[in-house]
Amino acid sequence: MDKANIPNHVAIIMDGNRRWAKEKGIDYRLGHKEGAKTLEKIVRYAKKVGIKYITVYAFSTENWKRSEEEVGALMLLLKNYLDDYGKRADTENIKVKVLGDISALSDGLQKSIRKCENRTKDNDGITFSIGINYGGRDELIHAIKSIANDVKEGNVKIDDINENLVSDNLYTAGIPDPDLVIRTSGELRMSNFLPWQIVYSEFLFLDKYWPDFSEEDIDNAIVVYQNRNRKFGAK
């Protein structure tokens, strides 16, 4: 690993919690809980190796289609996770941000999100962004409406609309685009994850479930990234 060429921002689609639990013959909720433990471990390690931003896909706008029982279990897990993790993140100099339309979430979960974000907002060790009720197309629609309203109010001219303005109206405003996107579980698609931001990201697909993801996998991913030739459209 070349410590002078660590990716600045790593994004992860954490896939495979349910299948991991099913193969072990245990309740799917235990798979999600184990995935949460893995996430905390990986964020801590990412900070240690020098990654400045890590963004994960926790609950998509499409995940509402799952059973009411599973959605309820996930929402409870997310609330408990944020309530508990906010304290440790603060002591470990981790800044927590939530990406997505949180207005559709319960009042309790919204309160937990705001409390966690406020508690860690001044930390600068690593920015840990969690996609909750996040969808890439939904994010773009949100940005378009915001810009259109600014045009309507006379605050923005149509000719002023450019890539920077769009980026500034996304949930990820102020966060650099991912250098590397990792997806676990062997699936080979992005599933509506950061479509604007990943146009020049490097992709890495791993044939292992998220609860089995380890610090060694981060090391290996960084080495793979360092052996890629990022041209950004140039020859």
Buried (B, 14 or more C-beta within 10 A) or exposed (E): BEEEEBBEBBBBBBBBBBBBBBEEEEEBBBBBBBBBEBBBBBBBBBBEBBBBBBBBBBBBBEBEEBEEEBBEBBBBBBBEBBBBBBEEBBEBEBBBBBBBBBEEBEEEBBBBBEEBBEBBEEBEBBBBBBBBBBBBEBBBEBBEEBBEEBBEEEEBEEEEBEEEBBBBBBBBEEBEBBBBBBBBBEBEEBEBBBEBBBEEBBBBBBEBBBBBBEBEBBEBBBEEBBEEEEEEEEE
